[in-house]
Amino acid sequence: MSKYEPLKDHLARLPTPVWRTSFREIERILGFHLPPSSRRHRALWSNNAQNHVMTQAWLSAGWRTEQVDLEKEELVFRKVSADESGRSSETSKPPKSPFGGLKGTVRINVGFDITSPTGEAWAAERGIL
């Protein structure tokens, strides 16, 4: 169980699709202080599941962050539907392997040799190194 499980549980119980809150309120729910970086780096509040274990807590509960204000130490959590942006909390999980992260994004025609030169004169062929 993650130490951020209380945040996940809190979000899962919320009856509204939007929750405007403060860092202090999140700390009250968790029972401990947020990491100092949460007050300095907006990236900690991004919705990248590979970012921080805290991020995984709200993503797995089906929520995303927005309108992060580091000066006021406030942000908004918004509940997302499974089909919103083609993503769900299941697809927000980090990949199990770094290989295949771009699978399906590049197509190579059958019979095309990706190791052959492009037809441009290579620097070595022109004597330029």
DSSP file (Angstrom, degrees, kcal/mol; ACC not computed):
  #  RESIDUE AA STRUCTURE BP1 BP2  ACC     N-H-->O    O-->H-N    N-H-->O    O-->H-N    TCO  KAPPA ALPHA  PHI   PSI    X-CA   Y-CA   Z-CA
    1    1 A M              0   0    0      0, 0.0     2,-0.1     0, 0.0     0, 0.0   0.000 360.0 360.0 360.0 132.7    0.0    0.0    0.0
    2    2 A S    >   -     0   0    0      1,-0.1     3,-1.6    51,-0.1    52,-0.0  -0.446 360.0-124.5 -77.2 150.9    1.3    3.4   -1.0
    3    3 A K  T 3  S+     0   0    0      1,-0.3     4,-0.1     2,-0.1    -1,-0.1   0.636 113.2  61.5 -69.6 -11.0    1.5    6.2    1.6
    4    4 A Y  T >> S+     0   0    0      1,-0.2     4,-1.6     2,-0.1     3,-0.8   0.306  71.1 104.8 -94.5   7.3   -0.6    8.2   -0.9
    5    5 A E  H <> S+     0   0    0     -3,-1.6     4,-2.8     1,-0.2     5,-0.2   0.851  71.5  61.2 -56.8 -38.1   -3.5    5.7   -0.6
    6    6 A P  H 3> S+     0   0    0      0, 0.0     4,-2.3     0, 0.0    -1,-0.2   0.865 104.1  49.8 -59.7 -33.9   -5.5    8.1    1.6
    7    7 A L  H <> S+     0   0    0     -3,-0.8     4,-2.5     2,-0.2     5,-0.2   0.928 111.0  48.9 -67.7 -44.5   -5.6   10.6   -1.3
    8    8 A K  H  X S+     0   0    0     -4,-1.6     4,-2.3     1,-0.2    -1,-0.2   0.930 112.9  47.5 -58.5 -46.9   -6.7    8.0   -3.7
    9    9 A D  H  X S+     0   0    0     -4,-2.8     4,-1.3     2,-0.2    -1,-0.2   0.902 110.9  51.5 -62.9 -42.0   -9.5    6.9   -1.3
   10   10 A H  H  X S+     0   0    0     -4,-2.3     4,-0.8    -5,-0.2     3,-0.5   0.935 111.5  46.6 -60.9 -47.1  -10.6   10.5   -0.7
   11   11 A L  H >< S+     0   0    0     -4,-2.5     3,-0.8     1,-0.2    -1,-0.2   0.891 108.4  56.0 -63.0 -39.6  -10.8   11.1   -4.4
   12   12 A A  H 3< S+     0   0    0     -4,-2.3    -1,-0.2     1,-0.2    -2,-0.2   0.793 109.0  48.0 -64.2 -27.2  -12.7    7.9   -5.0
   13   13 A R  H 3< S+     0   0    0     -4,-1.3    -1,-0.2    -3,-0.5    -2,-0.2   0.593  82.3 115.1 -89.5 -12.4  -15.4    8.9   -2.5
   14   14 A L    <<  -     0   0    0     -4,-0.8     5,-0.0    -3,-0.8    -3,-0.0  -0.371  53.4-155.9 -64.5 133.2  -15.9   12.5   -3.8
   15   15 A P  S    S+     0   0    0      0, 0.0    -1,-0.1     0, 0.0    -4,-0.0   0.616  71.6  70.5 -84.1 -12.3  -19.5   12.9   -5.1
   16   16 A T  S    S-     0   0    0      2,-0.1    63,-0.0     1,-0.1    -2,-0.0  -0.722  77.8-132.1-106.3 156.0  -18.6   15.8   -7.5
   17   17 A P  S    S+     0   0    0      0, 0.0    62,-3.1     0, 0.0     2,-0.4   0.560  92.0  50.8 -82.5  -7.1  -16.5   15.7  -10.7
   18   18 A V  E     -A   78   0A   0     60,-0.2     2,-0.4    45,-0.0    60,-0.2  -0.995  59.8-174.6-132.9 136.1  -14.4   18.7   -9.7
   19   19 A W  E     -A   77   0A   0     58,-2.8    58,-2.6    -2,-0.4     2,-0.5  -0.921   6.7-164.4-132.4 108.2  -12.5   19.3   -6.4
   20   20 A R  E     +A   76   0A   0     -2,-0.4     2,-0.3    56,-0.2    56,-0.2  -0.806  31.4 154.7 -88.5 125.4  -10.7   22.6   -5.9
   21   21 A T  E     -A   75   0A   0     54,-2.7    54,-2.2    -2,-0.5     2,-0.3  -0.838  37.1-118.3-145.6 177.5   -8.3   22.2   -3.0
   22   22 A S  E  >  -A   74   0A   0     -2,-0.3     4,-2.0    52,-0.2    52,-0.3  -0.797  30.4-113.5-119.2 162.7   -5.1   23.4   -1.4
   23   23 A F  H  > S+     0   0    0     50,-2.5     4,-2.5    -2,-0.3     5,-0.2   0.893 118.5  56.2 -60.8 -38.6   -1.8   21.7   -0.7
   24   24 A R  H  > S+     0   0    0     49,-0.4     4,-2.2     1,-0.2    -1,-0.2   0.887 105.2  50.6 -61.7 -39.5   -2.6   22.0    3.1
   25   25 A E  H  > S+     0   0    0      2,-0.2     4,-2.2     1,-0.2    -1,-0.2   0.906 110.1  49.8 -65.5 -40.6   -5.9   20.1    2.6
   26   26 A I  H  X S+     0   0    0     -4,-2.0     4,-2.5     1,-0.2    -2,-0.2   0.916 110.6  50.3 -62.7 -42.4   -4.0   17.3    0.7
   27   27 A E  H  X>S+     0   0    0     -4,-2.5     4,-2.7     1,-0.2     5,-0.9   0.875 108.3  52.9 -63.3 -37.0   -1.5   17.2    3.6
   28   28 A R  H  <5S+     0   0    0     -4,-2.2    -1,-0.2     2,-0.2    -2,-0.2   0.915 111.2  46.4 -63.7 -42.0   -4.4   17.0    6.1
   29   29 A I  H  <5S+     0   0    0     -4,-2.2    -2,-0.2     1,-0.2    -1,-0.2   0.901 117.4  43.0 -65.6 -41.9   -5.8   14.0    4.2
   30   30 A L  H  <5S-     0   0    0     -4,-2.5    -2,-0.2     2,-0.2    -1,-0.2   0.836 101.4-132.4 -74.8 -33.4   -2.5   12.3    3.9
   31   31 A G  T  <5S+     0   0    0     -4,-2.7     2,-0.3     1,-0.3    -3,-0.2   0.609  77.2  66.0  87.4  13.2   -1.4   13.0    7.5
   32   32 A F  S   <S-     0   0    0     -5,-0.9    -1,-0.3    -6,-0.2    -2,-0.2  -0.972  90.4 -83.9-156.1 166.3    2.1   14.2    6.4
   33   33 A H        -     0   0    0     -2,-0.3    -9,-0.1    -3,-0.1   -10,-0.0  -0.474  43.5-115.2 -75.8 143.1    3.7   17.1    4.6
   34   34 A L        -     0   0    0     -2,-0.2    -1,-0.1     1,-0.1     5,-0.1  -0.360  47.6 -83.2 -66.7 156.4    4.0   16.9    0.8
   35   35 A P    >   -     0   0    0      0, 0.0     3,-2.1     0, 0.0     4,-0.4  -0.332  38.0-116.9 -60.8 146.0    7.6   16.8   -0.5
   36   36 A P  G >  S+     0   0    0      0, 0.0     3,-1.6     0, 0.0     4,-0.5   0.817 113.3  66.1 -53.7 -31.9    9.3   20.2   -0.8
   37   37 A S  G >> S+     0   0    0      1,-0.3     4,-3.0     2,-0.2     3,-0.8   0.758  86.7  69.6 -63.7 -23.4    9.5   19.8   -4.6
   38   38 A S  G <4 S+     0   0    0     -3,-2.1    -1,-0.3     1,-0.2     7,-0.1   0.738 101.6  45.8 -67.1 -20.4    5.7   19.9   -4.8
   39   39 A R  G <4 S+     0   0    0     -3,-1.6    -1,-0.2    -4,-0.4    -2,-0.2   0.532 122.0  35.7 -96.1  -8.8    5.9   23.6   -3.9
   40   40 A R  T <4 S+     0   0    0     -3,-0.8     2,-0.6    -4,-0.5    -2,-0.2   0.696 110.8  55.1-112.8 -29.5    8.7   24.3   -6.3
   41   41 A H    ><  -     0   0    0     -4,-3.0     3,-1.5     1,-0.1     4,-0.3  -0.914  52.6-164.9-122.0 112.3    8.1   22.2   -9.4
   42   42 A R  G >  S+     0   0    0     -2,-0.6     3,-2.0     1,-0.3     4,-0.2   0.808  87.2  73.5 -59.4 -30.1    4.8   22.2  -11.3
   43   43 A A  G >  S+     0   0    0      1,-0.3     3,-1.7     2,-0.2     5,-0.3   0.789  83.1  67.1 -58.3 -28.0    5.9   19.0  -13.0
   44   44 A L  G <  S+     0   0    0     -3,-1.5    -1,-0.3    -7,-0.3    -2,-0.2   0.792 101.4  49.4 -63.1 -24.7    5.3   17.1   -9.8
   45   45 A W  G <  S+     0   0    0     -3,-2.0    -1,-0.3    -4,-0.3    20,-0.2   0.319  87.2 116.4 -96.1   6.8    1.6   17.9  -10.3
   46   46 A S  S <  S-     0   0    0     -3,-1.7    20,-0.1    -4,-0.2     5,-0.1  -0.204  76.2-117.5 -68.9 168.6    1.5   16.7  -14.0
   47   47 A N  S    S+     0   0    0     18,-0.1     2,-0.7     4,-0.1    -1,-0.1  -0.049  70.6 128.2 -99.7  31.4   -0.6   13.7  -15.0
   48   48 A N    >>  -     0   0    0     -5,-0.3     3,-2.2     1,-0.1     4,-0.5  -0.809  51.3-152.8 -89.6 113.6    2.4   11.6  -16.0
   49   49 A A  T 34 S+     0   0    0     -2,-0.7     7,-0.2     1,-0.3    -1,-0.1   0.709  94.7  56.3 -62.6 -20.6    2.1    8.3  -14.3
   50   50 A Q  T 34 S+     0   0    0      1,-0.2    -1,-0.3    43,-0.1     3,-0.1   0.507  91.2  79.8 -86.8  -3.8    5.9    7.9  -14.4
   51   51 A N  T <4 S-     0   0    0     -3,-2.2     2,-0.3     1,-0.2    -2,-0.2   0.959 105.6 -22.9 -70.0 -55.3    6.4   11.1  -12.6
   52   52 A H     X  -     0   0    0     -4,-0.5     4,-1.5    -3,-0.1     3,-0.5  -0.988  54.4-112.4-159.6 151.6    5.8   10.3   -8.9
   53   53 A V  H  > S+     0   0    0     -2,-0.3     4,-1.1     1,-0.2    -1,-0.1   0.811 117.4  60.6 -61.3 -29.4    4.0    7.7   -6.8
   54   54 A M  H  > S+     0   0    0      1,-0.2     4,-1.4     2,-0.2     3,-0.4   0.899 100.8  53.9 -63.6 -40.2    1.6   10.5   -5.7
   55   55 A T  H  > S+     0   0    0     -3,-0.5     4,-2.3     1,-0.2     5,-0.2   0.894 103.2  56.1 -60.8 -40.8    0.6   11.0   -9.3
   56   56 A Q  H  X S+     0   0    0     -4,-1.5     4,-2.4    -7,-0.2    -1,-0.2   0.823 100.8  61.0 -61.7 -30.7   -0.3    7.3   -9.6
   57   57 A A  H  X S+     0   0    0     -4,-1.1     4,-1.0    -3,-0.4    -1,-0.2   0.953 110.4  36.6 -63.1 -50.7   -2.6    7.7   -6.7
   58   58 A W  H  <>S+     0   0    0     -4,-1.4     5,-2.7     1,-0.2     4,-0.3   0.858 117.2  52.2 -75.1 -31.9   -4.9   10.3   -8.3
   59   59 A L  H ><5S+     0   0    0     -4,-2.3     3,-1.5     1,-0.2    -1,-0.2   0.920 108.2  50.6 -67.1 -41.7   -4.7    8.7  -11.8
   60   60 A S  H 3<5S+     0   0    0     -4,-2.4    -1,-0.2     1,-0.3    -2,-0.2   0.749 107.1  55.3 -69.3 -21.4   -5.6    5.3  -10.5
   61   61 A A  T 3<5S-     0   0    0     -4,-1.0    -1,-0.3    -5,-0.2    -2,-0.2   0.516 124.1-106.5 -84.2  -5.6   -8.6    6.9   -8.7
   62   62 A G  T < 5S+     0   0    0     -3,-1.5    18,-2.7     1,-0.3     2,-0.3   0.773  79.0 121.6  88.6  28.0   -9.7    8.3  -12.1
   63   63 A W  E   < -B   79   0A   0     -5,-2.7     2,-0.3    16,-0.3    -1,-0.3  -0.856  41.9-160.3-123.2 157.5   -8.8   11.9  -11.6
   64   64 A R  E     -B   78   0A   0     14,-2.2    14,-3.0    -2,-0.3     2,-0.3  -0.947  18.7-123.2-131.8 154.4   -6.4   14.4  -13.2
   65   65 A T  E     +B   77   0A   0     -2,-0.3     2,-0.3    12,-0.2    12,-0.2  -0.668  34.3 159.2 -96.0 154.0   -4.9   17.7  -12.0
   66   66 A E  E     +B   76   0A   0     10,-2.2    10,-2.6    -2,-0.3   -20,-0.0  -0.963  50.9  36.8-160.1 168.5   -5.3   21.1  -13.6
   67   67 A Q  E     -     0   0A   0     -2,-0.3     2,-0.5     1,-0.2    -1,-0.1   0.883  69.1-174.4  50.8  47.7   -5.0   24.8  -12.8
   68   68 A V  E     -     0   0A   0      7,-0.2     2,-0.6    -3,-0.1     7,-0.2  -0.620   7.9-170.4 -75.9 124.0   -2.0   24.2  -10.5
   69   69 A D  E  >> -B   74   0A   0      5,-3.3     5,-1.9    -2,-0.5     4,-1.3  -0.910   8.6-176.2-118.5 100.6   -1.0   27.5   -8.7
   70   70 A L  T  45S+     0   0    0     -2,-0.6    -1,-0.1     3,-0.2   -29,-0.0   0.840  82.4  55.5 -68.0 -33.1    2.3   27.1   -6.9
   71   71 A E  T  45S+     0   0    0      1,-0.2    -1,-0.2     2,-0.1    -2,-0.0   0.945 118.9  31.2 -64.3 -47.9    2.1   30.6   -5.4
   72   72 A K  T  45S-     0   0    0      2,-0.1    -1,-0.2   -49,-0.0    -2,-0.2   0.580 105.2-129.6 -85.1 -10.0   -1.2   30.1   -3.8
   73   73 A E  T  <5 +     0   0    0     -4,-1.3   -50,-2.5     1,-0.2   -49,-0.4   0.941  64.9 126.3  56.9  51.3   -0.6   26.3   -3.3
   74   74 A E  E   < +AB  22  69A   0     -5,-1.9    -5,-3.3   -52,-0.3     2,-0.3  -0.923  30.3 166.3-133.6 158.1   -3.9   25.4   -4.8
   75   75 A L  E     -A   21   0A   0    -54,-2.2   -54,-2.7    -2,-0.3     2,-0.4  -0.967  28.5-117.9-160.1 172.8   -5.0   23.1   -7.6
   76   76 A V  E     -AB  20  66A   0    -10,-2.6   -10,-2.2    -2,-0.3     2,-0.4  -0.974  14.3-156.9-122.3 134.6   -8.0   21.5   -9.2
   77   77 A F  E     -AB  19  65A   0    -58,-2.6   -58,-2.8    -2,-0.4     2,-0.4  -0.923  13.2-166.5-104.3 136.4   -8.7   17.8   -9.5
   78   78 A R  E     -AB  18  64A   0    -14,-3.0   -14,-2.2    -2,-0.4   -60,-0.2  -0.991  19.4-127.3-126.8 129.0  -11.1   16.7  -12.2
   79   79 A K  E     - B   0  63A   0    -62,-3.1     2,-0.4    -2,-0.4   -16,-0.3  -0.530  28.0-152.3 -71.3 135.7  -12.7   13.3  -12.6
   80   80 A V        -     0   0    0    -18,-2.7     2,-0.1    -2,-0.2     9,-0.1  -0.871   8.7-126.6-113.7 145.3  -12.2   11.8  -16.0
   81   81 A S    >   -     0   0    0     -2,-0.4     3,-1.1     1,-0.1     6,-0.2  -0.467  30.0-109.2 -82.5 161.6  -14.3    9.4  -17.8
   82   82 A A  T 3  S+     0   0    0      1,-0.3    -1,-0.1    -2,-0.1     8,-0.0   0.801 118.7  44.0 -62.0 -29.7  -12.8    6.2  -19.2
   83   83 A D  T >  S+     0   0    0      3,-0.1     3,-1.9     2,-0.1     2,-0.3   0.490  81.5 120.8 -96.8  -1.8  -13.2    7.4  -22.8
   84   84 A E  G X  S-     0   0    0     -3,-1.1     3,-2.0     1,-0.3    -4,-0.0  -0.464  96.2  -9.6 -66.6 125.7  -12.0   11.0  -22.2
   85   85 A S  G 3  S-     0   0    0      1,-0.3    -1,-0.3    -2,-0.3     3,-0.1   0.679 118.9 -77.5  58.9  19.8   -9.0   11.6  -24.5
   86   86 A G  G <  S+     0   0    0     -3,-1.9     2,-0.3     1,-0.2    -1,-0.3   0.678 107.9 109.5  69.1  15.5   -9.0    7.9  -25.3
   87   87 A R    <   -     0   0    0     -3,-2.0     2,-0.3    -6,-0.2    -1,-0.2  -0.889  43.0-177.2-124.8 153.3   -7.4    7.2  -21.9
   88   88 A S     >  -     0   0    0     -2,-0.3     4,-0.8    -5,-0.1     3,-0.3  -0.825  50.0 -92.1-133.1 177.1   -8.5    5.6  -18.7
   89   89 A S  T  4 S+     0   0    0     -2,-0.3     3,-0.3     1,-0.2     4,-0.3   0.819 126.4  58.6 -61.9 -27.5   -6.8    5.1  -15.4
   90   90 A E  T >4 S+     0   0    0      1,-0.2     3,-1.0     2,-0.2    -1,-0.2   0.897 106.1  46.0 -68.4 -39.1   -5.7    1.7  -16.7
   91   91 A T  T 34 S+     0   0    0     -3,-0.3    -1,-0.2     1,-0.2    -2,-0.2   0.570 101.7  68.8 -80.7  -6.1   -3.9    3.2  -19.7
   92   92 A S  T 3< S+     0   0    0     -4,-0.8   -43,-0.3    -3,-0.3    -1,-0.2   0.534  74.5 108.5 -86.4  -6.6   -2.3    5.8  -17.4
   93   93 A K  S <  S-     0   0    0     -3,-1.0   -43,-0.1    -4,-0.3     3,-0.1  -0.389  82.4-100.0 -68.9 147.9   -0.2    3.2  -15.7
   94   94 A P        -     0   0    0      0, 0.0    -1,-0.1     0, 0.0    -2,-0.1  -0.365  45.0 -97.9 -66.3 148.6    3.5    3.3  -16.5
   95   95 A P        -     0   0    0      0, 0.0     6,-0.0     0, 0.0    -4,-0.0  -0.330  21.9-133.0 -64.7 149.5    4.7    0.8  -19.1
   96   96 A K  S    S+     0   0    0      1,-0.1     3,-0.0    -3,-0.1     0, 0.0   0.751  91.1  29.1 -74.5 -23.4    6.2   -2.4  -17.7
   97   97 A S        -     0   0    0      2,-0.2    -1,-0.1     1,-0.1     0, 0.0  -0.990  69.0-137.7-137.4 143.7    9.1   -2.1  -20.1
   98   98 A P  S >  S+     0   0    0      0, 0.0     3,-0.9     0, 0.0     2,-0.3   0.701  84.4  90.2 -72.4 -15.9   10.8    0.8  -21.8
   99   99 A F  T 3  S+     0   0    0      1,-0.2    -2,-0.2     2,-0.1    -3,-0.1  -0.608  86.6  25.4 -82.0 138.6   10.9   -1.2  -25.1
  100  100 A G  T >  S+     0   0    0     -2,-0.3     3,-1.4     2,-0.0    -1,-0.2   0.548  74.6 132.7  89.8   8.2    8.0   -0.8  -27.4
  101  101 A G  T <  S+     0   0    0     -3,-0.9    -2,-0.1     1,-0.3    -1,-0.0   0.787  81.2  38.5 -62.7 -26.9    7.0    2.6  -26.1
  102  102 A L  T >  S+     0   0    0      2,-0.0     3,-2.6     3,-0.0     4,-0.5   0.272  84.4 144.2-104.7   9.7    6.6    3.8  -29.7
  103  103 A K  T <  S+     0   0    0     -3,-1.4    -4,-0.0     1,-0.3     0, 0.0  -0.236  72.4  14.7 -53.4 128.8    5.1    0.6  -31.0
  104  104 A G  T 3  S+     0   0    0      2,-0.3    -1,-0.3     1,-0.0     3,-0.1   0.396 102.5  94.6  88.7  -3.8    2.5    1.4  -33.6
  105  105 A T  S <  S+     0   0    0     -3,-2.6     2,-0.4     1,-0.1    -2,-0.1   0.659  82.5  47.0 -95.0 -15.9    3.6    5.0  -34.2
  106  106 A V        -     0   0    0     -4,-0.5     2,-0.4     2,-0.0    -2,-0.3  -0.984  67.2-160.9-127.5 135.2    6.0    4.4  -37.1
  107  107 A R        -     0   0    0     -2,-0.4     2,-0.5    -3,-0.1    -2,-0.0  -0.951   0.8-164.0-117.5 136.4    5.2    2.3  -40.2
  108  108 A I        -     0   0    0     -2,-0.4     3,-0.1     4,-0.0    -2,-0.0  -0.978  27.7-118.3-117.6 125.1    7.9    0.9  -42.5
  109  109 A N    >   -     0   0    0     -2,-0.5     3,-2.0     1,-0.1     2,-0.1  -0.283  37.0 -96.0 -62.5 144.3    6.7   -0.3  -45.9
  110  110 A V  T 3  S+     0   0    0      1,-0.3    -1,-0.1     3,-0.0     3,-0.1  -0.381 111.6  21.1 -59.7 133.3    7.2   -4.0  -46.7
  111  111 A G  T 3  S+     0   0    0      1,-0.3     2,-0.4    -3,-0.1    -1,-0.3   0.310  89.1 131.0  89.8  -8.5   10.4   -4.5  -48.7
  112  112 A F    <   -     0   0    0     -3,-2.0     2,-0.8     1,-0.0    -1,-0.3  -0.655  52.2-142.0 -80.9 130.2   11.9   -1.2  -47.6
  113  113 A D    >   -     0   0    0     -2,-0.4     3,-1.2     1,-0.1    -1,-0.0  -0.814  12.8-170.0 -94.9 106.9   15.5   -1.6  -46.3
  114  114 A I  T 3  S+     0   0    0     -2,-0.8    -1,-0.1     1,-0.2     4,-0.0   0.598  83.1  60.2 -73.9  -8.8   16.0    0.8  -43.4
  115  115 A T  T 3  S+     0   0    0      2,-0.1    -1,-0.2    -3,-0.0     3,-0.1   0.551  83.1  98.5 -93.6  -7.6   19.7    0.2  -43.4
  116  116 A S  S <  S-     0   0    0     -3,-1.2    -4,-0.0     1,-0.1     0, 0.0  -0.506  84.9 -97.9 -81.4 150.1   20.3    1.4  -46.9
  117  117 A P        -     0   0    0      0, 0.0    -1,-0.1     0, 0.0     4,-0.1  -0.205  28.0-122.1 -60.8 157.4   21.6    5.0  -47.5
  118  118 A T        -     0   0    0      2,-0.1     3,-0.1    -3,-0.1    -2,-0.0   0.507  50.6 -98.7 -81.6  -4.6   19.0    7.6  -48.4
  119  119 A G  S    S+     0   0    0      1,-0.5     2,-0.2     0, 0.0    -1,-0.1   0.202  88.7 120.4 104.7 -16.5   20.6    8.5  -51.6
  120  120 A E  S    S-     0   0    0      1,-0.1    -1,-0.5     0, 0.0     2,-0.4  -0.550  76.2-101.7 -78.7 148.4   22.4   11.6  -50.2
  121  121 A A        -     0   0    0     -2,-0.2     2,-0.1    -3,-0.1    -1,-0.1  -0.564  39.0-130.1 -70.8 125.7   26.2   11.6  -50.5
  122  122 A W    >>  -     0   0    0     -2,-0.4     4,-1.3     1,-0.1     3,-0.5  -0.467  15.2-118.5 -76.7 150.3   27.5   10.7  -47.1
  123  123 A A  T 34>S+     0   0    0      1,-0.3     5,-2.7     2,-0.2     4,-0.4   0.875 114.4  54.6 -56.6 -40.7   30.2   13.0  -45.6
  124  124 A A  T >45S+     0   0    0      1,-0.2     3,-0.9     3,-0.2    -1,-0.3   0.865 104.9  53.8 -63.7 -35.4   32.7   10.2  -45.5
  125  125 A E  T <45S+     0   0    0     -3,-0.5    -1,-0.2     1,-0.2    -2,-0.2   0.788 110.2  47.5 -68.3 -28.0   32.2    9.5  -49.3
  126  126 A R  T 3<5S-     0   0    0     -4,-1.3    -1,-0.2    -3,-0.4    -2,-0.2   0.414 119.7-109.4 -93.2   1.9   32.9   13.2  -50.0
  127  127 A G  T < 5S+     0   0    0     -3,-0.9     2,-0.6    -4,-0.4    -3,-0.2   0.632  78.9 127.9  82.4  13.1   36.0   13.2  -47.8
  128  128 A I      <       0   0    0     -5,-2.7    -1,-0.3    -6,-0.2    -2,-0.2  -0.910 360.0 360.0-104.5 119.9   34.5   15.4  -45.1
  129  129 A L              0   0    0     -2,-0.6    -1,-0.1    -3,-0.1    -5,-0.1   0.406 360.0 360.0-116.4 360.0   34.8   13.9  -41.7
